[in-house]
């Protein structure tokens, strides 16, 4: 029986970099789009021979904004994947898009290429908040794009939202949630803004003076709790710290990351975890395009690190605890040949005594209080 493998395809291009973004992304002309896609397809074809014992369970095309390039390029990438790998018939295949970057023709090409899930980066329904983020779309642009997505027949749509934005209030956040709920997407990702070093936001809001324009910690916590309560009332189950879905629409690709499934990334900066090793692709696009992959693919990869058993155990815990159901105790033994309690007894007992962890059936999971303090709990599992 073939092992399962997830694929991630990185398209770094976007129309304009958002002020908070620390992803590997930038704007570029069409000739660079074409050169990059050609090299990306070369990478896919060369790599495939190393993974003949796998079948593909999910594919995620992310960025950047993958939908800013020509639809035929996405079609060509998907054709290369189908030719090079064995893709499961029920594989979840997602493409990210931003409002205003899709039309009916593009969406139908994606569908014909095998893409069956769309993830839309809305962030907020308040135009002023979108402007503060440096987004180039309005809420009206989003509604127009969302209507086209549904018209094109997509039955599995995620909407990305972001709380704790500059000048955002609890009421405006609740309004955003309720407006999005009325559209009945199958999945909602609700993240809290993080000010990342090196971004424009770090220059604007990284200082004590700048932080005055952000919601207080108390308001941010209220936003976090209201997200859980409001979405639950409308039938969205929280299956991961920041992700909610209608029953049966949990993201297979994301769950794979959190449960230790192997994944292979294509394109500049893309990360991989296969054969017990973590590594990422060359980040410089000029160097990436210059690599003769057919002759020698090794110059493509950087920071190759083989995980020790200890590191694998740590990751099993701090990734798995992101899931609402927690980690399966018997799965730990099946993977490592040792009982979970024998490795992490002190950490587990401490966090249970603080009301942050609990056992439920065969799972160890975060309590509601533990979810609020998840980073602290997960940090305890670093041996």
Secondary structure, 3 states (H helix, E strand, C coil): CCEEEEEEEEECECCCCCCCCCCCCECCCHHHHHHHHHHHHHHHHHHHHHHCCEEEEEEEEEECCHHHCCHHHHHHHHHHHHHHCCEEEEEEEEEEEECCCCCHHHHHHHHHCCCCEEEEEEECCCHHHHHHHCCCCCHHHHHHHHHHHHHCCCCCEEEEEEECCCCCCHHHHHHHHHHHHHCCCCEEEEEECCCCCCCHHHHHHCCHHHHCCCCCHHHHHHHHHHHHHHHHHCCCEEEECCEEECCCCCCHHHHHHHCCCCEEEECCCCEEEECCEEEEECCCHHHHHHCCCCCCCHHHEEEEEECCHHHHHHHHHHHHCCECCCEEHHHHHHHHCCCHHHHHHHHHHHHHHCCCEEEECCEEEECHHHHHCHHHHHHHCCC
